[in-house]
Amino acid sequence: MKKIYLILSILLFTTEAFTQINFEKGYYINNDGKKIEGFIKNQDWKNNPSKFIFKTNSNQLEGKNILIEDAAEFGIYNVSKYVRENVDIDRTSSKYEDLTTSLEPNYKVETLYLRVLIEGEKSLAIYEDGSLNRFFIKHLNSKYEPLVYKKYLVGENVAENTKFRQQLWVALRSLCIQETELVKLQYNRTSLKSLFIKYYNCNDKAFTHYNPKRDVLNVSLRLGLNSSSLSMKN
């Protein structure tokens, strides 16, 4: 029984330590293209932010709100990077009761912070807002454009516009990426990141993989729970 209490205490302590919101070393780039170093409050954003809290040094008592209109980019070193982009985004719900018979996305231009997932000559970014997940691709020296995916109705049946597969086939075509791989490619973060990483590794090209702490925390907690269950069983 003492072992069980010890394991639970360790798990609670670890969870609390990971979930504390701290200021971490980061930067932002203002509208004049100047890079300003300092500390950013790591709020482990589930939804893409439209502002962030910044300190020029760690001794400041309070940080300053930097709005999206004032910073073209910001990031926390070794954790995350956000870029301001004017992008076409379709906010159509994927719930059955909200679906329409149109296969074309209902795009509107919005100024958003996109979270960069993979960065290189071909970059992948995501925008999250509640249950909404939209992915974007960028070719070197160009702007981010949406990877097209939309559910729609054909009669009472749900169909899918999966143009994103064709887009990725054109963008990532190589000896390592076969067209057959894309036929069943899913429109989600895990599948898309894996494809990009495979492209870079196989072609021996440099890239940056931004891995948010939230993902690391989830893995750590799962490992901790599995270990505790095993210990209690033994």
Residue pairs with C-beta under 8 A, 6 or more apart in sequence:
3 231
3 232
4 228
4 231
4 232
7 227
7 228
7 231
7 232
8 228
10 224
11 221
11 224
11 225
11 228
14 220
14 221
14 224
15 221
18 213
18 217
18 220
19 44
19 217
21 41
21 42
21 43
21 44
22 41
22 42
23 39
23 40
23 41
23 42
23 53
23 55
23 58
23 63
24 39
24 40
24 42
24 76
24 77
24 79
25 37
25 39
25 76
25 77
26 37
26 38
26 39
26 40
26 54
26 74
26 75
26 76
26 77
27 35
27 36
27 37
27 38
27 40
27 74
27 75
27 77
28 35
28 36
28 38
28 40
28 52
28 54
28 66
28 71
28 73
28 74
28 75
29 35
29 36
29 71
29 72
29 73
29 74
30 36
30 70
30 71
30 72
31 70
31 71
31 72
33 72
36 54
36 56
38 54
38 55
38 56
38 57
39 54
39 55
39 56
39 57
39 58
39 63
40 52
40 53
40 54
40 55
40 74
40 75
40 76
41 52
41 53
41 54
41 63
42 76
42 79
42 213
43 49
43 52
43 53
44 212
44 213
44 214
45 115
46 128
46 214
47 128
47 129
47 130
48 82
48 112
48 113
48 114
48 115
48 126
48 127
48 128
48 129
49 82
49 113
50 67
50 68
50 112
50 113
51 65
51 66
51 67
51 68
52 65
52 66
52 71
52 74
52 82
53 63
53 64
53 65
53 66
54 63
54 64
54 65
54 66
54 74
55 63
55 64
66 74
68 84
68 111
68 112
68 113
69 111
71 84
72 83
72 84
73 81
73 82
73 83
73 84
74 81
74 82
74 113
75 81
75 82
79 210
79 211
79 212
79 213
80 115
80 116
80 210
80 212
81 115
81 116
81 119
81 210
82 113
82 114
82 115
82 116
83 113
83 114
83 116
83 125
83 144
84 111
84 112
84 113
84 114
85 111
85 112
85 113
85 114
85 136
85 143
85 144
86 109
86 110
86 111
86 143
87 109
87 110
87 112
87 114
87 127
87 136
87 143
87 144
87 145
87 146
88 105
88 107
88 108
88 109
88 145
88 146
89 107
89 108
89 109
89 110
89 112
89 127
89 134
89 146
90 105
90 106
90 107
90 108
90 134
90 146
90 150
91 106
91 108
91 129
91 132
92 98
92 100
92 105
92 106
92 150
93 99
93 131
93 132
94 131
94 151
96 158
99 151
99 152
99 153
99 158
100 152
100 153
101 152
101 153
101 154
102 152
103 150
103 152
103 159
103 161
104 150
104 161
105 146
105 148
105 150
105 161
107 146
112 127
114 125
114 126
114 127
114 136
114 144
115 125
115 126
115 127
115 128
115 210
115 212
116 123
116 124
116 125
116 208
116 210
117 124
117 125
117 126
117 189
117 192
117 193
117 196
117 209
117 210
118 124
118 193
118 196
118 197
118 200
118 207
118 208
118 209
118 210
119 207
119 208
119 210
120 200
120 205
120 206
120 207
120 208
121 139
121 140
121 205
121 207
122 137
122 138
122 139
122 140
122 171
122 172
122 196
122 199
123 137
123 138
123 144
124 135
124 136
124 137
124 138
124 192
124 193
124 196
125 135
125 136
125 137
125 138
125 144
126 133
126 134
126 135
126 136
126 189
127 133
127 134
127 135
127 136
133 188
133 189
134 146
134 147
135 146
135 147
135 149
135 164
135 187
135 189
135 192
136 144
136 145
136 146
136 147
137 144
137 145
137 147
137 167
137 168
137 171
138 144
138 145
139 171
147 164
147 167
147 168
147 187
147 192
148 161
148 162
148 163
148 164
148 167
149 160
149 161
149 162
149 163
149 164
149 187
150 160
150 161
151 158
151 159
151 160
151 161
152 158
152 159
152 160
152 161
153 159
162 187
164 185
164 187
165 182
165 183
165 185
166 182
168 182
168 185
168 192
168 195
169 177
169 179
169 182
172 195
172 196
172 199
173 179
174 199
174 202
174 203
175 202
176 198
176 199
176 202
176 203
177 195
177 198
177 199
177 202
181 195
182 195
185 191
185 192
185 195
193 209
196 207
197 207
197 209
199 205
200 206
200 207
